[in-house]
């Protein structure tokens, strides 16, 4: 598959999937009467159509396919490169931020759709979807780090300030960042060995997250119930309670016996 295009690789994967499907149909219908007859009838209709598509349609499409060029937009100066009173630079940086957010959202949407198709196709065994789950969770985290909790009215300055505060916090807590890096390295090492721990990303189901720490007088949710943990800043005394009571939230809200597969 080294010299094949992405389209040819996808066509080969589709052919292999259909070959496996007909093989299963053949094995299931052996030793029967009506299922065997139905198998031969379906095969009789499918064989000429498949032959025509694989020998005529797909080679012609691959030969005469027009190249698709993704539109490349020239980058403008970022918000940190703009002058304090440079309104034009700020406007361009903000429009670029909105475009980047839209593109990142579409990328995340494609990854989620790919995961949905994989889990639906392999249901109830989701083990073949490990890579798709990992891609979705990692990109959801990166998207939330950049755009999360800013609201729909946020602009590029809000995102820039959030990034600044995050970098300052990380420099002030190197031990926490080192522990996070260590756990991520362990997770990746287990992943290469074929062991996937879904609780690394989702610490619990929707009823086990930190929504109980939010004030009861707020009717909105700061994050969707299936998006993982909720911000602890809703409970202003959370860390005080943790420090004073060793038994309070001993697992830091990250204990779950839920297993995906």
Secondary structure as GFF3:
##gff-version 3
##sequence-region A 1 261
A	DSSP	alpha_helix	6	29	.	.	.	ID=ss1
A	DSSP	alpha_helix	34	52	.	.	.	ID=ss2
A	DSSP	pi_helix	53	57	.	.	.	ID=ss3
A	DSSP	alpha_helix	58	64	.	.	.	ID=ss4
A	DSSP	three_ten_helix	79	81	.	.	.	ID=ss5
A	DSSP	alpha_helix	87	122	.	.	.	ID=ss6
A	DSSP	three_ten_helix	127	129	.	.	.	ID=ss7
A	DSSP	alpha_helix	130	147	.	.	.	ID=ss8
A	DSSP	alpha_helix	156	172	.	.	.	ID=ss9
A	DSSP	alpha_helix	174	192	.	.	.	ID=ss10
A	DSSP	three_ten_helix	198	200	.	.	.	ID=ss11
A	DSSP	three_ten_helix	206	208	.	.	.	ID=ss12
A	DSSP	three_ten_helix	210	213	.	.	.	ID=ss13
A	DSSP	three_ten_helix	232	234	.	.	.	ID=ss14
A	DSSP	alpha_helix	238	244	.	.	.	ID=ss15
###
